[in-house]
Amino acid sequence: MSEERTQQRSSGSGSSPLQTERGNTTIQDTVVSKVAGIAAQEVEGIRMGGGASQTVGGVLSSITGGGGGSQTAGVSVEVGEEEAALDLTLTAEYGKSIPQLTEAVRRNVVNRVESLVGLRVTEVNITVSNVYFPEDDQQQLEQQQGSESR
């Protein structure tokens, strides 16, 4: 995501639902990051962030549905007045087609950001930094539940 693209975004010429005759709406980077992170996690077989950012707690919270920090882990955005560019880092489930997973993530992120936020998505770059085994998650969850009941 280059500085040149950022300048192009801020001087857009098309009509935007965020720039109206009655006023302008500004979307913060954190909003786009959260929407993109949630949209990416809606795709089965992926987790946001790389291996280093996925602690046992983060894995457990993604299984149990808790935690808010995991929604933006692995998401980097550049937001202009009318457009956004995103970089995602994720971990893929072993045994699933990485090209199919990343295309599903890209499609879902673009759809959600454009429909919910109103920004046109110019690109979604995805880095797959690791793979995970679902069986390991189940074992960690069982160990965690066992230690909590003592």
Secondary structure by P-SEA (a helix, b strand, c coil): ccaaaaaaaaacccccccccccbbbbbcaaaaaaaaaaaaaccccccccccccccaaaaaaaaaccccccccccccccccccbbbbbbbbcccccccaaaaaaaaaaaaaaaaaaaccbbbcbbbbbbcccccaaaaaaaaaaaaaaaac
